[in-house]
Amino acid sequence: MTTTPTRPTRTPPRLHEDVVETPTARRVKAVHRLGAFTVAAVLAVFGILGFVGGLDYFSTDGGQVAGLSSNGLLSTISLVTAVVLVAGAAKGGRVASIVETGVGTAFLLSAFWHLFVLNTSLNVLAFQMSNVIFSIVVGLLLLTVGLYGRVSGNLPSDNPYRANLEAGVEPLTEEPELPARTPEERRAEAEIRAAEIAVAEHRATPEQAARVEAMSHERTKAGRRRVWMQYS
């Protein structure tokens, strides 16, 4: 007697931006990572110039660096922030987005705080009004870039964040690339991508939907390929 694989109970498919590697997904990740690298470069240059200028570490008067006021403490914070942004971008687009959103919020809070402490002993970062304006601009830029592709009410059907939201699951963290090694595995990955997109666009065949369901609890590319190929 011939038996067929038992189909699992229907559960929302766990989509992943590394699986649905559409042009929109690649663009969203590229914007997140490029934004983080760009702002990190600006902050790194600002921090380095502050150290080169030999600024006092805790001076509330500060010295001029590229048209902004700074001291040694602000230079250190700038460099640390740059490292955090670079680390987030190196991890991937989704992590870069989270880091940018957090750092952007911190910039805005810093700007509003320093509006109240300018010309006081609490101004330990030697802020001037130009620094406040710079912090607001950078904060808004980071929030805009970090939330790009995530908060619009009219996301494209192949947007990876929309796919996760429609599936009713939390976005997964990014995984290292695990490239297919055989022609069969490469063909399986192409079929998986097509099926994931079809599910997100509500046009999947019953077989595609069943296979995506079967992969729903697999968190690695190798695992998804293995489950997919079992149905072949």
Number of C-alpha atoms within 10 A of each C-alpha: 2 3 5 6 7 7 10 12 9 12 14 16 24 22 29 21 24 19 19 23 18 17 10 17 21 16 15 24 23 16 19 28 26 16 24 27 20 14 18 23 17 13 21 21 16 20 26 16 17 27 19 10 15 11 20 16 19 16 17 21 19 23 19 14 20 11 9 17 20 32 27 24 20 23 24 18 15 21 20 16 18 23 17 18 28 22 17 22 26 14 16 18 27 22 21 29 30 18 23 29 20 15 20 24 18 14 21 20 14 17 21 14 13 22 16 11 15 18 14 12 11 12 19 20 23 27 24 21 14 12 20 21 15 16 21 21 15 19 23 17 17 25 21 17 22 29 18 15 24 16 10 10 8 8 15 15 15 20 23 28 23 22 26 20 15 14 17 14 13 12 18 14 14 16 14 10 9 9 11 15 8 9 9 12 17 14 13 20 21 13 14 22 16 17 22 25 22 17 21 22 14 11 12 17 12 10 11 19 19 21 24 25 19 22 22 18 14 15 16 17 19 15 13 21 21 15 18 21 16 10 12 7
